[in-house]
Amino acid sequence: MLDKKHLYEKIRENGHVVSMAVFLVKGITLDGTAQILAVEQMHNESEETYRILFQNLKDRGVKRVWLCISDALKRLQAAINIEFMGTSWQRCKVLFMRNILAYLGHRHKDSFAKQLKHIWLQPDEKQARSYAQSFMESYEKQFPEAIRCLEEGLEDSLQFYRFDQIDHRKISSTNTLERLNREICRRSKVVGIFPNKASYTRLITTYLMDYEDEWQSTRAYVSVQSLTEQRLKLEEVA
């Protein structure tokens, strides 16, 4: 499983200061451990750059991917479909909620959000769809744009339910990478503008190595038993 996020940093290149996209990819292996698989800097976000990122992962040994979790970027989805054909894509439920809530005024956001989040807290996909349908019917006249956004992205936000052997909290959002990005930004802010790409890579990879050591020293991010049961179930379907 792959979890992908990006951030932007100011890096000096050829005498100019440029804003570079930094792609951060976390994976969960079959032994249940979480690993940072890539930290790559690129000048822009395009289908081509995403494909290069995924091709590099494959060259380094990444094979079959069950699920890719990210924000909703069409270029990213297109790259996933090409480079990891047959992989399910999970739209981060947290970022999806933010997209939906952007259509509401401040006065209604809290009460709406409290009910909205229960879509992704249901015990299974069937009940999630049922709750979502009832929710949309209740608010479609009052908040038509928010409900339209929900309706259009609902399917992609429910993919984690198909991996019913795995703790859904671990595979329904990019929250762990959001927190990691904040820590990276806190450290890079001290530097401000990096003299070159290599200096940024050194700083961030040193921090990420320490961060990953903490993951390895604690219990598995996802239990091996649940992953084994999920793998067997996927093989039966295939």
LINBEL-V427534 format. One record per residue. RES is the residue in one letter. PHI is phi as a letter, one per 40 degrees, with the letter a starting at -180 (NA if undefined). D_LAST is the distance of its C-alpha to the last C-alpha in whole Angstrom. Layout:
BEGIN
res = {RES,RES}
phi = {PHI,PHI}
d_last = {D_LAST,D_LAST}
END
This chain:
BEGIN
res = {M,L,D,K,K,H,L,Y,E,K,I,R,E,N,G,H,V,V,S,M,A,V,F,L,V,K,G,I,T,L,D,G,T,A,Q,I,L,A,V,E,Q,M,H,N,E,S,E,E,T,Y,R,I,L,F,Q,N,L,K,D,R,G,V,K,R,V,W,L,C,I,S,D,A,L,K,R,L,Q,A,A,I,N,I,E,F,M,G,T,S,W,Q,R,C,K,V,L,F,M,R,N,I,L,A,Y,L,G,H,R,H,K,D,S,F,A,K,Q,L,K,H,I,W,L,Q,P,D,E,K,Q,A,R,S,Y,A,Q,S,F,M,E,S,Y,E,K,Q,F,P,E,A,I,R,C,L,E,E,G,L,E,D,S,L,Q,F,Y,R,F,D,Q,I,D,H,R,K,I,S,S,T,N,T,L,E,R,L,N,R,E,I,C,R,R,S,K,V,V,G,I,F,P,N,K,A,S,Y,T,R,L,I,T,T,Y,L,M,D,Y,E,D,E,W,Q,S,T,R,A,Y,V,S,V,Q,S,L,T,E,Q,R,L,K,L,E,E,V,A}
phi = {NA,b,b,b,a,a,a,b,b,c,b,c,a,f,g,b,c,b,c,b,c,b,c,b,b,b,b,b,c,c,c,g,c,c,b,c,c,a,b,b,b,a,c,a,b,a,d,c,c,c,c,c,d,c,c,c,c,c,c,c,h,c,b,c,b,c,a,b,b,a,c,c,b,d,c,c,d,c,c,c,c,c,c,b,d,g,c,c,b,b,c,d,c,c,c,c,c,c,c,c,c,c,c,b,c,d,c,b,c,c,c,c,c,c,c,d,c,c,d,c,b,c,c,a,c,c,c,c,c,c,c,c,c,c,c,c,c,c,b,c,c,c,b,c,c,c,c,c,c,c,c,c,b,d,d,c,c,b,c,c,c,c,b,c,c,b,d,c,c,c,b,b,a,b,d,c,c,c,c,c,c,c,c,c,c,c,c,c,c,c,c,g,b,c,c,a,c,c,c,c,d,c,c,c,c,c,c,c,c,c,c,c,d,c,c,c,c,b,c,d,c,b,c,c,c,c,c,c,c,c,c,c,c,c,c,c,c,c}
d_last = {17,20,23,26,29,32,36,39,42,45,46,49,48,50,53,51,49,46,43,40,37,35,31,30,27,26,22,21,20,18,22,22,25,26,27,29,27,29,32,33,36,36,39,36,33,32,28,30,31,27,26,28,27,23,24,27,24,22,25,26,22,20,16,13,14,12,15,18,21,25,27,27,28,27,27,25,22,23,23,20,18,19,19,16,14,11,13,14,17,20,23,26,27,30,31,30,32,35,34,35,38,39,40,42,46,47,48,45,42,42,42,40,37,38,36,34,32,31,28,26,28,27,25,22,20,22,25,25,25,28,30,29,30,33,34,34,36,39,39,38,42,43,41,39,38,37,35,34,32,30,29,28,26,25,21,21,23,20,17,18,18,14,14,16,17,19,22,22,25,24,21,23,26,27,30,30,31,33,35,35,36,39,40,40,42,44,45,45,47,50,50,49,49,48,50,47,43,43,45,43,40,42,43,39,38,40,40,36,36,38,36,33,35,36,32,32,35,33,30,27,26,23,23,21,20,18,16,15,14,12,10,10,9,6,5,5,4,0}
END
